[in-house]
Amino acid sequence: MSDPSPKYLISLELRNLLVQKLSTLEKDNVSLQKSLKEQQNQTTAQTEDLFLELLEVADALEALLYYLENNPHQSPEFTASLPNSISAVNRKFLGILRKRQVLPIELQAGTEPDFNLCRVIDQEERTDIPDQTITKIVRRGFYWGEKVLRPAEVITAKSNHGHEEKDNE
């Protein structure tokens, strides 16, 4: 009876080369697994730091809301300081974003929009400024590093010259 599984003969040189390559692959595998574990630990630590910082912002907002709910008749001094308090919380939040390279897109009203950085959500008829001039920034946009994470939302001017010409005809 013949043996159903074929037998292959390889040279000693080829065998040694295969053993060496297998050993190298095993070492690379262990190294990659160690590197992956380190990256996972680093990502977990960064995520934990982010959550702790966001909880500080939530705590500040919660304290402000608690005060407002439990003091329905605020003093004029408190009412006057409220914008500063909210602004401090906003600065803290923007600082958290800045640490992670999330930065606001700087646009100015009165300039033409850069459509790579903003999205026109509405137009308003204006005769005092050129067409397509930004009249209002409705929502700030943000970069994440070099990438536009969220484009700004703007309102631009629209002249009614085209309508006047049609009306005169």
Rosetta silent file (secondary structure, phi, psi, omega in degrees, C-alpha in Angstrom):
SEQUENCE: MSDPSPKYLISLELRNLLVQKLSTLEKDNVSLQKSLKEQQNQTTAQTEDLFLELLEVADALEALLYYLENNPHQSPEFTASLPNSISAVNRKFLGILRKRQVLPIELQAGTEPDFNLCRVIDQEERTDIPDQTITKIVRRGFYWGEKVLRPAEVITAKSNHGHEEKDNE
SCORE:     score description
SCORE:     0.000 S_00000001
   1 L     0.000  140.938 -178.351    0.000    0.000    0.000 S_00000001
   2 L   -94.357  152.995  178.754    1.255    3.474   -0.826 S_00000001
   3 L   -77.511  123.133 -175.731    1.379    6.391    1.571 S_00000001
   4 L   -69.998  -24.810 -178.507   -1.366    8.923    0.557 S_00000001
   5 L   -92.398  128.487 -178.673    0.523   12.015    1.806 S_00000001
   6 L   -72.868  151.577  177.799    3.366   13.111   -0.401 S_00000001
   7 L  -114.017  134.041 -179.845    6.784   13.723    1.116 S_00000001
   8 L  -112.703  139.506  177.063    8.912   16.595    0.003 S_00000001
   9 L  -106.923  132.274  176.495   12.624   16.761    0.366 S_00000001
  10 L  -125.547  156.012 -179.058   14.327   20.096    0.847 S_00000001
  11 L   -73.907  159.384  178.813   17.958   20.908    1.117 S_00000001
  12 H   -62.183  -37.824  179.370   19.558   21.691    4.451 S_00000001
  13 H   -62.820  -45.363  178.762   20.307   25.194    3.201 S_00000001
  14 H   -66.685  -39.938  177.789   16.639   25.829    2.326 S_00000001
  15 H   -60.197  -46.938 -179.851   15.513   24.324    5.637 S_00000001
  16 H   -63.158  -39.478  177.324   17.839   26.626    7.591 S_00000001
  17 H   -63.175  -43.382  178.367   16.627   29.615    5.609 S_00000001
  18 H   -64.221  -40.897  178.958   12.969   28.712    6.337 S_00000001
  19 H   -64.365  -41.733  179.205   13.703   28.260   10.044 S_00000001
  20 H   -63.854  -44.932 -179.545   15.475   31.643   10.109 S_00000001
  21 H   -65.479  -40.336  177.998   12.581   33.392    8.337 S_00000001
  22 H   -62.871  -41.296  178.125   10.039   31.742   10.635 S_00000001
  23 H   -63.112  -42.134  178.147   12.021   32.890   13.659 S_00000001
  24 H   -63.643  -43.178  178.219   12.146   36.432   12.282 S_00000001
  25 H   -61.521  -41.377  179.352    8.374   36.398   11.663 S_00000001
  26 H   -64.735  -41.376  178.190    7.721   35.212   15.212 S_00000001
  27 H   -64.284  -43.505  178.184    9.946   37.986   16.631 S_00000001
  28 H   -61.581  -40.841  179.269    8.191   40.579   14.437 S_00000001
  29 H   -61.382  -46.483  179.470    4.801   39.276   15.583 S_00000001
  30 H   -62.817  -43.174  179.994    5.762   39.603   19.260 S_00000001
  31 H   -63.001  -44.232  179.020    7.163   43.095   18.628 S_00000001
  32 H   -64.756  -40.011  178.248    4.011   44.198   16.781 S_00000001
  33 H   -63.915  -39.836  178.630    1.757   42.818   19.523 S_00000001
  34 H   -65.307  -43.670  179.536    3.792   44.694   22.149 S_00000001
  35 H   -62.963  -42.613  178.655    3.622   47.904   20.089 S_00000001
  36 H   -62.291  -43.185  179.645   -0.133   47.506   19.612 S_00000001
  37 H   -62.529  -41.680  178.475   -0.652   46.999   23.348 S_00000001
  38 H   -64.000  -41.657  177.909    1.390   50.150   24.094 S_00000001
  39 H   -64.147  -40.620  178.617   -0.678   52.153   21.583 S_00000001
  40 H   -63.754  -41.422  179.229   -3.908   50.846   23.113 S_00000001
  41 H   -65.261  -40.583  179.255   -2.716   51.828   26.594 S_00000001
  42 H   -66.168  -42.726  178.784   -1.719   55.288   25.360 S_00000001
  43 H   -63.558  -41.554  178.301   -5.071   55.784   23.602 S_00000001
  44 H   -62.116  -43.541  179.733   -6.923   54.679   26.731 S_00000001
  45 H   -64.538  -42.341  179.044   -4.931   57.135   28.870 S_00000001
  46 H   -65.291  -40.469  179.121   -5.568   59.998   26.413 S_00000001
  47 H   -64.937  -41.941  178.696   -9.275   59.208   26.268 S_00000001
  48 H   -62.244  -43.584  177.303   -9.441   59.098   30.054 S_00000001
  49 H   -59.822  -44.084  179.214   -7.697   62.499   30.269 S_00000001
  50 H   -60.079  -47.567 -179.165  -10.166   63.952   27.764 S_00000001
  51 H   -61.543  -41.007  179.145  -13.152   62.652   29.709 S_00000001
  52 H   -63.676  -39.928  178.076  -11.786   64.045   32.981 S_00000001
  53 H   -67.675  -40.121  177.898  -11.300   67.466   31.396 S_00000001
  54 H   -66.041  -34.330  176.797  -14.792   67.399   29.884 S_00000001
  55 H   -64.451  -31.994  175.647  -16.200   66.468   33.274 S_00000001
  56 H   -63.924  -41.235  177.127  -14.646   69.656   34.680 S_00000001
  57 H   -64.568  -44.524  178.791  -16.580   71.669   32.091 S_00000001
  58 H   -61.222  -39.945  178.323  -19.744   69.720   32.924 S_00000001
  59 H   -61.776  -42.539 -179.966  -19.165   70.409   36.647 S_00000001
  60 H   -64.047  -43.241  178.252  -18.856   74.151   36.002 S_00000001
  61 H   -66.144  -41.224  179.641  -22.056   74.176   33.945 S_00000001
  62 H   -62.121  -42.584  178.954  -23.857   72.044   36.517 S_00000001
  63 H   -62.940  -41.134  178.454  -22.856   74.408   39.359 S_00000001
  64 H   -64.090  -45.831  178.092  -24.101   77.375   37.351 S_00000001
  65 H   -63.246  -40.866  179.171  -27.409   75.641   36.583 S_00000001
  66 H   -59.827  -44.924  179.316  -27.804   74.571   40.216 S_00000001
  67 H   -61.805  -44.954 -179.391  -27.350   78.164   41.346 S_00000001
  68 H   -63.192  -40.946 -179.453  -29.870   79.441   38.798 S_00000001
  69 H   -67.737  -35.540 -174.882  -32.457   76.803   39.748 S_00000001
  70 H   -96.213   -0.647  177.173  -32.116   77.420   43.485 S_00000001
  71 L  -134.993   76.207 -174.916  -31.925   81.206   43.327 S_00000001
  72 L   -63.944  -21.452 -179.172  -34.804   82.338   41.134 S_00000001
  73 L  -112.656   85.218 -178.935  -34.250   86.004   42.090 S_00000001
  74 L   -74.790  149.555  177.289  -30.665   86.718   41.135 S_00000001
  75 L   -73.887  157.996  176.648  -28.988   89.862   42.246 S_00000001
  76 H   -60.557  -31.063  178.571  -28.024   92.451   39.631 S_00000001
  77 H   -65.724  -42.528  179.151  -24.368   91.683   40.428 S_00000001
  78 H   -65.130  -45.537  179.978  -24.875   88.007   39.587 S_00000001
  79 H   -59.294  -38.974  179.509  -26.754   88.848   36.397 S_00000001
  80 H   -68.549  -32.089 -177.674  -23.932   91.192   35.398 S_00000001
  81 H   -86.875  -10.866 -177.143  -21.301   88.501   36.077 S_00000001
  82 H   -57.287  -47.285  177.946  -23.190   85.736   34.236 S_00000001
  83 H   -58.354  -37.683  178.291  -21.667   86.443   30.785 S_00000001
  84 H   -66.249  -38.309  179.344  -18.178   86.328   32.336 S_00000001
  85 H   -65.495  -45.336  179.189  -18.954   83.013   34.034 S_00000001
  86 H   -65.738  -39.003  178.737  -20.260   81.451   30.833 S_00000001
  87 H   -63.315  -37.493  178.437  -17.298   82.875   28.921 S_00000001
  88 H   -64.765  -41.347  177.631  -14.879   81.257   31.413 S_00000001
  89 H   -64.700  -42.164  178.961  -16.525   77.859   30.887 S_00000001
  90 H   -62.570  -42.990  178.261  -16.364   78.361   27.117 S_00000001
  91 H   -61.986  -40.040  178.271  -12.647   79.285   27.318 S_00000001
  92 H   -62.188  -44.681  179.960  -12.002   76.163   29.378 S_00000001
  93 H   -63.921  -45.537  178.655  -13.803   74.030   26.796 S_00000001
  94 H   -64.183  -31.470  175.567  -11.938   75.645   23.885 S_00000001
  95 H   -64.709  -39.495  176.716   -8.683   75.053   25.791 S_00000001
  96 H   -61.709  -44.868  178.243   -9.494   71.342   25.969 S_00000001
  97 H   -63.630  -43.487 -177.775  -10.061   71.331   22.209 S_00000001
  98 H   -60.061  -39.740  178.311   -6.880   73.340   21.580 S_00000001
  99 H   -59.398  -22.761 -179.049   -4.801   70.760   23.504 S_00000001
 100 L  -107.149   22.075  177.290   -6.024   68.237   20.949 S_00000001
 101 L    62.342   26.837  173.372   -5.246   70.469   17.940 S_00000001
 102 E  -100.060  107.722 -173.664   -8.911   71.393   17.384 S_00000001
 103 E  -121.104  146.943  179.626   -8.733   75.092   16.560 S_00000001
 104 E   -68.660  145.814  172.938  -11.368   77.575   15.413 S_00000001
 105 L   -80.874  126.319 -178.397  -11.403   78.705   11.791 S_00000001
 106 L   -90.895  108.918  173.927  -10.860   82.451   11.763 S_00000001
 107 L  -121.488  154.460  179.332  -13.273   84.184    9.370 S_00000001
 108 L  -122.626  136.779  170.720  -14.263   87.819    9.379 S_00000001
 109 L   -63.736  144.951 -179.381  -17.579   89.374    8.526 S_00000001
 110 L    93.180    4.040  177.641  -17.116   91.742    5.597 S_00000001
 111 L  -116.632  165.723  175.888  -14.836   89.380    3.640 S_00000001
 112 L   -78.760  143.238 -177.780  -15.514   86.989    0.785 S_00000001
 113 L   -73.420  143.890  169.483  -16.045   83.380    1.904 S_00000001
 114 L   -96.872  109.697 -172.684  -13.441   80.674    1.349 S_00000001
 115 L   -70.085   -5.981  171.379  -15.664   77.759    0.401 S_00000001
 116 L   -79.743  -19.848 -175.372  -13.024   75.309    1.664 S_00000001
 117 L  -112.955  -13.883 -176.985  -13.585   76.719    5.156 S_00000001
 118 E  -145.877  165.734 -179.678  -17.240   77.689    5.238 S_00000001
 119 E  -130.753  128.479  179.432  -20.683   76.868    3.982 S_00000001
 120 E   -80.225  121.207 -179.250  -23.256   79.501    3.066 S_00000001
 121 E  -104.933  -13.575  179.215  -26.518   78.662    4.815 S_00000001
 122 E  -163.589  164.549  175.103  -28.449   81.799    3.927 S_00000001
 123 E  -132.005  150.180  175.516  -28.249   85.098    2.059 S_00000001
 124 E  -129.122  141.843 -178.852  -29.600   88.490    2.916 S_00000001
 125 E   -71.177  125.794  179.407  -30.328   91.327    0.535 S_00000001
 126 L  -141.879  141.138  177.235  -27.812   94.106    0.981 S_00000001
 127 L  -111.659  -11.086 -174.964  -26.947   97.073   -1.195 S_00000001
 128 L   -87.849  -10.353 -179.351  -24.143   98.507    0.938 S_00000001
 129 L  -138.130  158.465 -178.155  -21.625   95.671    0.352 S_00000001
 130 L   -65.155  156.158  173.632  -20.643   93.469   -2.608 S_00000001
 131 L   -52.607  150.256  174.663  -22.375   90.178   -3.402 S_00000001
 132 L    67.464   10.532  176.299  -21.076   87.107   -1.574 S_00000001
 133 L   -78.746  136.428  178.025  -19.604   89.158    1.294 S_00000001
 134 E   -67.339  124.742  177.250  -19.933   87.426    4.663 S_00000001
 135 E  -102.883  -26.761 -178.833  -22.449   89.377    6.743 S_00000001
 136 E  -156.305  140.268  172.809  -22.684   87.027    9.705 S_00000001
 137 E   -98.932  112.469 -175.094  -20.954   83.935   11.052 S_00000001
 138 E   -82.522  -42.029 -179.886  -23.769   81.738   12.360 S_00000001
 139 E  -141.774  128.713 -178.462  -21.673   78.816   13.600 S_00000001
 140 L   -67.414  143.682  175.078  -17.918   78.725   14.041 S_00000001
 141 L   -98.431  165.974 -177.595  -15.927   76.170   12.099 S_00000001
 142 E  -140.447  144.979  170.182  -12.972   74.163   13.382 S_00000001
 143 E   -95.506  151.484  164.453   -9.754   72.609   12.121 S_00000001
 144 E  -122.900   99.212 -170.512   -8.339   69.381   13.493 S_00000001
 145 L    68.059 -123.714  179.553   -4.713   69.803   12.641 S_00000001
 146 L   -91.292  -12.401 -174.975   -4.704   70.674    8.940 S_00000001
 147 E   -87.342  139.446  173.333   -8.125   69.115    8.255 S_00000001
 148 E   -76.634  109.253 -179.477  -11.359   71.115    8.311 S_00000001
 149 E   -75.125  -45.381  177.015  -13.279   69.244   10.985 S_00000001
 150 E  -144.996  122.376  178.592  -16.404   71.360   10.636 S_00000001
 151 L   -70.104  152.970  175.387  -16.802   74.237    8.179 S_00000001
 152 E   -69.835  151.535  175.296  -18.110   77.544    9.466 S_00000001
 153 E  -109.865  126.653 -173.328  -21.712   78.392    8.614 S_00000001
 154 E  -131.180  161.711  171.040  -22.186   81.900    7.266 S_00000001
 155 E  -112.684  135.639 -179.389  -24.735   84.273    5.829 S_00000001
 156 E  -118.379  163.127  178.719  -23.638   86.285    2.797 S_00000001
 157 E   -77.918  148.514  176.057  -24.849   89.407    1.073 S_00000001
 158 E  -139.290  120.450  179.307  -27.009   89.209   -2.014 S_00000001
 159 L   -80.482  154.151  178.556  -27.702   92.300   -4.026 S_00000001
 160 L  -102.815   24.528  179.543  -31.135   92.720   -5.530 S_00000001
 161 H   -59.892  -41.038 -178.951  -29.741   94.362   -8.711 S_00000001
 162 H   -62.090  -37.695  179.537  -30.926   91.439  -10.852 S_00000001
 163 H   -70.740  -36.786 -179.510  -34.469   91.815   -9.572 S_00000001
 164 H   -64.662  -42.713 -179.051  -34.481   95.584  -10.164 S_00000001
 165 H   -62.845  -41.398 -179.771  -33.379   95.143  -13.787 S_00000001
 166 H   -66.978  -37.664  179.597  -36.135   92.601  -14.426 S_00000001
 167 H   -66.907  -31.927 -178.621  -38.696   94.863  -12.756 S_00000001
 168 H   -76.668  -17.545 -176.498  -37.646   97.822  -14.984 S_00000001
 169 L   -77.965    0.000    0.000  -38.121   95.850  -18.228 S_00000001
